Amino acid sequence: MAEAMGISPSSVGSIWAEAGLKLHLTKGSKVSNDPLFEEKVTEIVGLAEWRGSSRIHPGASGP
């Protein structure tokens, strides 16, 4: 997932942790059949990246 989104694996882990996802506790995974899934994930990752950058640069304005 990290490579596909162009972010580091640790960033994926941080985003999952913030969302309370614990994929290591599941026995399997499911792929969404939502036709907008990729668009939604991209938007969420973008928001998480923006939140992360605003922590690094206090006072940074958002989108």
C-alpha positions as CSV (number, residue, x, y, z in Angstrom):
1,M,0.0,0.0,0.0
2,A,2.8,2.4,0.9
3,E,4.5,2.0,-2.5
4,A,1.2,2.4,-4.4
5,M,0.4,5.6,-2.5
6,G,4.0,6.9,-2.7
7,I,4.5,7.2,1.0
8,S,6.7,5.3,3.5
9,P,5.5,2.1,5.2
10,S,5.8,3.9,8.6
11,S,3.4,6.6,7.3
12,V,0.9,3.9,6.4
13,G,1.3,2.4,9.9
14,S,0.9,5.8,11.5
15,I,-2.3,6.5,9.5
16,W,-3.7,3.1,10.4
17,A,-2.9,3.7,14.1
18,E,-4.6,7.1,14.1
19,A,-7.7,5.4,12.6
20,G,-7.6,2.6,15.1
21,L,-6.9,0.0,12.5
22,K,-5.2,-3.2,13.7
23,L,-4.8,-5.3,10.6
24,H,-2.3,-7.6,12.3
25,L,-5.3,-8.8,14.4
26,T,-7.4,-9.9,11.5
27,K,-7.3,-13.4,9.9
28,G,-7.8,-12.0,6.4
29,S,-8.7,-8.8,4.6
30,K,-11.4,-7.8,2.2
31,V,-11.2,-5.6,-0.8
32,S,-13.9,-3.0,-1.2
33,N,-16.2,-3.2,-4.2
34,D,-16.9,0.5,-3.9
35,P,-16.2,2.0,-7.3
36,L,-15.0,5.2,-5.5
37,F,-12.7,3.3,-3.1
38,E,-9.4,4.4,-4.6
39,E,-10.6,8.0,-4.7
40,K,-11.7,7.9,-1.1
41,V,-8.5,6.3,0.1
42,T,-6.4,8.9,-1.8
43,E,-8.4,11.7,-0.2
44,I,-8.0,10.3,3.3
45,V,-4.3,9.7,2.8
46,G,-4.0,13.3,1.5
47,L,-5.8,14.7,4.6
48,A,-3.6,12.6,6.9
49,E,-0.5,13.9,5.1
50,W,-1.7,17.5,5.4
51,R,-2.4,16.9,9.2
52,G,1.1,15.5,9.6
53,S,2.7,18.5,7.8
54,S,0.7,21.0,9.9
55,R,2.2,19.4,13.0
56,I,5.7,19.7,11.6
57,H,5.1,23.3,10.5
58,P,2.8,25.0,13.1
59,G,0.7,27.7,11.6
60,A,0.7,26.1,8.1
61,S,-2.6,26.7,6.4
62,G,-4.6,23.8,5.1
63,P,-6.4,23.2,1.8
